Amino acid sequence: MTNTYPTIKNNDRNQISDTKLTKFSALALSDREVMLDPDGVAVRNAIVDEGALLWELARDAGGLDLNSPYAYMTQCRNFHETCVVAEVFGTPAGFVTAHRVPNRPNVLFVWQVAVLPEFRGLSIGKRMLEGLVERPVCKGVRKLETTVTPSNKASEALFSSFAKARGAELIIASGYAKDDFPDDEPQERERLFTIQPIHSVD
Ligand SMILES: CC(C)(COP(=O)(O)OP(=O)(O)OC[C@H]1O[C@@H](n2cnc3c(N)ncnc32)[C@H](O)[C@@H]1OP(=O)(O)O)[C@@H](O)C(=O)NCCC(=O)NCCS
């Protein structure tokens, strides 16, 4: 698939040197499975012990449920093959956490997507989703599922755009009602987004 993405401008590069998230960018090349786009954006697999990085990215991205560090550590430990990190010139800029649903292995469930504010609007979210479903580990995946709150217009736009670019249908159903959440943790309802068909690598 050939895509034209917005390019990283010089002032974006200056911001990159300011970011705190550099400690994981010196990974051995063999761990990274890097696919570097001409504008310096790479999408690589998350690695087993990167949960702390994902937690930091989620915290700094804002706009999503910040779960415990342990939750991100477990995602990386158990599902690192279906989680990806985007880097811009070697600096972590975002992540996607996902897993194949055990009793429905043709479904890839996307748990969270986050892109740091300074890197938004550069198709990094979309590139991560595309990079993920094209990975050999997603062989046989036919549907992508995720949940999106009605107020999260950026997330809705991201998944709509991803579906459209792949010529797939986006079906919206009810996911979790407000009452499904604990009384002392009131939360907006979550809609279930299903994108199909996904033509993963075969
Ligand atoms: C949602 C999020 C990951 C999008 O990341 P991003 O890298 O800026 O998204 P992209 O640049 O790939 O944009 C993909 C599409 O969505 C659109 N889009 C992105 N943000 C948008 C916004 N705030 N309003 C309207 N459209 C938006 C883009 O225009 C693009 O559409 P196009 O392909 O038709 O041009 C990012 O805004 C974010 O991290 N938000 C906070 C965390 C969050 O809410 N995560 C989702 C729930 S887990």
The ligand as an SDF file (V2000), in Angstrom:
LIG
                    3D

 48 50  0  0  0  0  0  0  0  0999 V2000
   -6.4950    9.5960   18.7270 C   0  0  0  0  0  0  0  0  0  0  0  0
   -5.0250    9.8630   18.4170 C   0  0  0  0  0  0  0  0  0  0  0  0
   -4.2450    8.5750   18.7230 C   0  0  0  0  0  0  0  0  0  0  0  0
   -4.8710   10.2170   16.9200 C   0  0  0  0  0  0  0  0  0  0  0  0
   -3.4720   10.2470   16.6130 O   0  0  0  0  0  0  0  0  0  0  0  0
   -2.8850   11.0380   15.3290 P   0  0  0  0  0  0  0  0  0  0  0  0
   -1.5610   10.4540   15.0370 O   0  0  0  0  0  0  0  0  0  0  0  0
   -2.9560   12.5040   15.5380 O   0  0  0  0  0  0  0  0  0  0  0  0
   -3.9350   10.6350   14.1990 O   0  0  0  0  0  0  0  0  0  0  0  0
   -3.6400   10.6410   12.6380 P   0  0  0  0  0  0  0  0  0  0  0  0
   -2.7490   11.8010   12.3170 O   0  0  0  0  0  0  0  0  0  0  0  0
   -3.1970    9.2820   12.2370 O   0  0  0  0  0  0  0  0  0  0  0  0
   -5.0760   10.9470   12.0490 O   0  0  0  0  0  0  0  0  0  0  0  0
   -5.8780    9.9590   11.4300 C   0  0  0  0  0  0  0  0  0  0  0  0
   -7.1310   10.6410   10.9040 C   0  0  0  0  0  0  0  0  0  0  0  0
   -7.8970   11.1610   11.9970 O   0  0  0  0  0  0  0  0  0  0  0  0
   -8.1150   12.5700   11.8380 C   0  0  0  0  0  0  0  0  0  0  0  0
   -7.9990   13.1990   13.1470 N   0  0  0  0  0  0  0  0  0  0  0  0
   -7.0120   13.0160   14.0570 C   0  0  0  0  0  0  0  0  0  0  0  0
   -7.2460   13.7920   15.1420 N   0  0  0  0  0  0  0  0  0  0  0  0
   -8.3960   14.4600   14.8850 C   0  0  0  0  0  0  0  0  0  0  0  0
   -9.1490   15.4020   15.6270 C   0  0  0  0  0  0  0  0  0  0  0  0
   -8.7490   15.8340   16.8520 N   0  0  0  0  0  0  0  0  0  0  0  0
  -10.3070   15.8830   15.0840 N   0  0  0  0  0  0  0  0  0  0  0  0
  -10.7230   15.4670   13.8770 C   0  0  0  0  0  0  0  0  0  0  0  0
  -10.0340   14.5630   13.1110 N   0  0  0  0  0  0  0  0  0  0  0  0
   -8.8860   14.0690   13.6160 C   0  0  0  0  0  0  0  0  0  0  0  0
   -7.0020   13.0260   10.9200 C   0  0  0  0  0  0  0  0  0  0  0  0
   -7.3710   14.1980   10.2260 O   0  0  0  0  0  0  0  0  0  0  0  0
   -6.8340   11.8360   10.0140 C   0  0  0  0  0  0  0  0  0  0  0  0
   -7.8520   11.8590    9.0270 O   0  0  0  0  0  0  0  0  0  0  0  0
   -7.4680   11.6390    7.4580 P   0  0  0  0  0  0  0  0  0  0  0  0
   -6.6550   10.3750    7.4000 O   0  0  0  0  0  0  0  0  0  0  0  0
   -8.8100   11.5260    6.8140 O   0  0  0  0  0  0  0  0  0  0  0  0
   -6.6880   12.8440    7.0590 O   0  0  0  0  0  0  0  0  0  0  0  0
   -4.4630   11.0480   19.2520 C   0  0  0  0  0  0  0  0  0  0  0  0
   -5.2820   12.1830   19.0640 O   0  0  0  0  0  0  0  0  0  0  0  0
   -4.3520   10.7660   20.7450 C   0  0  0  0  0  0  0  0  0  0  0  0
   -3.3490   10.1930   21.2070 O   0  0  0  0  0  0  0  0  0  0  0  0
   -5.3710   11.1760   21.5180 N   0  0  0  0  0  0  0  0  0  0  0  0
   -5.3440   10.9580   22.9780 C   0  0  0  0  0  0  0  0  0  0  0  0
   -5.4850    9.4900   23.3410 C   0  0  0  0  0  0  0  0  0  0  0  0
   -6.7660    8.8880   22.8250 C   0  0  0  0  0  0  0  0  0  0  0  0
   -7.8210    9.4860   22.8910 O   0  0  0  0  0  0  0  0  0  0  0  0
   -6.6510    7.6360   22.2820 N   0  0  0  0  0  0  0  0  0  0  0  0
   -7.7980    6.9220   21.7310 C   0  0  0  0  0  0  0  0  0  0  0  0
   -8.5550    6.1750   22.7450 C   0  0  0  0  0  0  0  0  0  0  0  0
   -7.6530    4.7900   23.4030 S   0  0  0  0  0  0  0  0  0  0  0  0
  1  2  1  0
  2  3  1  0
  2  4  1  0
  2 36  1  0
  4  5  1  0
  5  6  1  0
  6  7  2  0
  6  8  1  0
  6  9  1  0
  9 10  1  0
 10 11  2  0
 10 12  1  0
 10 13  1  0
 13 14  1  0
 14 15  1  0
 15 16  1  0
 15 30  1  0
 16 17  1  0
 17 18  1  0
 17 28  1  0
 18 19  1  0
 18 27  1  0
 19 20  2  0
 20 21  1  0
 21 22  1  0
 21 27  2  0
 22 23  1  0
 22 24  2  0
 24 25  1  0
 25 26  2  0
 26 27  1  0
 28 29  1  0
 28 30  1  0
 30 31  1  0
 31 32  1  0
 32 33  2  0
 32 34  1  0
 32 35  1  0
 36 37  1  0
 36 38  1  0
 38 39  2  0
 38 40  1  0
 40 41  1  0
 41 42  1  0
 42 43  1  0
 43 44  2  0
 43 45  1  0
 45 46  1  0
 46 47  1  0
 47 48  1  0
M  END
$$$$
